Amino acid sequence: MKTAIILGATGLTGTELVKQLLNDDYYKKVVLFSRKSTNINHCKLTEYITDFDQLHKIKHLIIGDIVFCCLGTTIKAAGSKTAFREVDFKYISDFAEFAKQNGLNQFYLQSSVGADSKSKNFYLKTKGETENAIRKLDFESFTIFRPSMLLGNRIEFRFGETLGKLVMQFFSFLFVGRLKLYKAIDAKQVAKAMIYESKLNKVGNFVFENDKLLDY
């Protein structure tokens, strides 16, 4: 039985990961590092309210078997490109480095469709750079999940995103073949895929694009 660590437990996919992991007998303990509490009480759950700017002060608490990372924001929510990069690159890569130092060997990262360190789009470029930074840490098992627009009940209301979801759902029948890569996906499916893959104990680096995630 394993101990799972989750970053970004209050986001769409993170919330689903918590629910599914707490109901999964394969995992004996679920440890959350979050900026705010999930307000969940469960015998398997340990939660650390985390100041990611001071992560080095609690690096000794990053103990377990597997890291599931769903931490992320948007440029609009962060307020600037600099603030966005701090969350989506620095916080994640710092945590991954401490996890590696503490002997964790499995890291599962939720990234984004189109992530590419060479992209001209700042958001996608940052996502790609984060992937590369963690890859260089040489985890025994590192898996990247690149979903398209996530469906689910987000606590934080985002008008543009909500409108986009409605449009994507209405025209979902058009997303076949190569367009399946961009079809909206329920966060529950992404969480399910991450957990399923974590149990296979595969060695190496792997990438799951959105079209594959839709099959879970």
N, C-alpha and C positions, 0 to 999 in steps of 0.2 A: 504494500500500500504506500502511496506517494504523498508528498507534501507539495501543493501547488502554490505558487506566488502569482498574484495578479496585480498589474499596474493598470490604472484607468478603470477601476471597478465600478465607477458611477456613470460611465458612458453607455451607449447602446449595447455594444458587444460585451463590454465588461460586466454589465448588469446580468446579461444572459449567462455568461461564464460562471458567475458566482452562483446563480440558481442551479445550473446544471451540475457543477462540481460538488455542491453541497448534497446533491441527491445521487452522487456517483460513489459507489463503495470502493472503487479503485483508488480514490483519494481519501486519506484519513484526516488530512488537515488542509485548510485553505487560508492563506495569509494574504492580506490586502495592504498595499501601500497606496494611500489615497490622500488627496488634498482636502477631502471632506468625508464625513462619515456616511456609510450606507444605511446606518440605523438598523442593521440586521443582527439579531441575536441567535446564535447557533453554536452548538457544542463543538463543531469542527472549525469554527471561524475565529481567526485572530486578525485584528485590524489595527494598523498603525497610521495615525493621521500624520502626514508627511510634508515637511517643508523641503521641497526638492532642491532648493538653493543651499540647503545645509545637509544634503544627503550623506556626506562623509561622516557626520556625527552618529548616524544610525546604521552604517554599513555592516556592522556586526550582527544586525538583525536579519540580514538577507541570507537566510539559511533555509534550504529545502532541496527539492529535486528538479522542479520545472518552473520556468518563468513564462507566464502568458502576459504579453504586453499589448494593451489596447489604449495606452495613453496617447492623447492627441487633442488638438484644438483646431481652430481656424484662424486665419489672419485677422478676420473681422473681430472675432471674440477676444483674441490676444491683444489687439489694438495696434499692432505693428508687425512688420516682417521680422524684426529683431526678436520681439517677444514670442512670436510664433516659433521661430527656430530654436529658441531656448527650451521650449516645451518639447517640440517634436524631434529635436536632434540632441541637444545637450542633456536633458533630463533622462532620456531613454538610453543614450550611449553611456552616460555615467553609471546608471543603474546596472546596465549589462556588464560593464567593466568590474564593478564591485561583486556582482553575482559570480562572474568567472573567477575572480580572486578567491571567493569563498567556496569554490569547488562545485558550483552548479554546472551541469553539462548540457542541459536542454533549454533552448530559448525559442519561443513561438511568438512571432511578431505580426500584429495586424498592421499592414501598410496601406497602400492604395493602388487601385487600377491606374496604370500609366506611370507609376513611380520610376524615376530614371535620374541618376545623378548628373546626366548630361542634358536634361530637359531645360528648355528656356522658360518654362513655367516654374516660378519660385516654389510653389507648394509641392509639385511633383519632384522637383530637383532636391528639395530638402528630404522628402520621403526616401528618395533613392540614396542620398548620402547617409541617412540613418541605417538603411539596409547594409550598405557597404561597411560602415563603421563596426557594426555588430559582426558581420562576416569575418572581419579581420581579427576578431577576438578568438576565433577558432574554437567555437563550442563544438562538442562532440556531435551534437545534433542542433541544427539551426533551420527553422522553417518559416518562410514568409508567406503571408496570406494577403492577397491583393483584391479585396472586394470593391465593387462599384458602389453606387449610392446605397446607403444602408436604410432599411425599413424597420420601423419599430416605434415605440412610444418614448420619445426623448423628453426628459424633464425640462430641459432648456428649449424654449420655443425659438425656432429660426424660420422666419417667414419664407425666405427664398428657398430654403431646403424643403420646407413643407409643400410649397407649390411645386417644386421639382419632383418630389415624390409622387404627388397626385398625377402629374403629367406622365411620369415613368410608368406608373401602375396602369394608367388608362391605355397607353400604347405598348404595354408589355408584350403583346402578341407579335409585335414587329421585331423584337429582339431575338432573332434566331440566327443560326449559322455563326458567322464571324461577329455579328452584333451582340451575341450572347455575352461577350466579354464585358459589355457595358450595361447589361440588364440589372435593374435594381434587385437587391438581395436582402432577405430578412436577416437581422442580426442574430437570430436564433440559429440559422443555418451556419453562419460563420463560426459561432461559438461551438456548435456541434462538430464542425470540421476540425477545429483546433484541438478539441478534446480527443476526438477519434485518432487523429494523427499522433497525439502525444503518447498514446498507448502502444504504438507500434515499435517504439524504441529504435527507430532507424538512425543510422550513422551517416552524417554528411550534411550538405546544404540542399534545401528543397524550396521550390516556389510553386504556390497554387494560385493561379489566376482565377478571376471571377467566374468564368464559364465552368471551371471544375468545381468550385465551391457550390454552385447551384445544384450539383448532383447529390449533395449530402442530405 
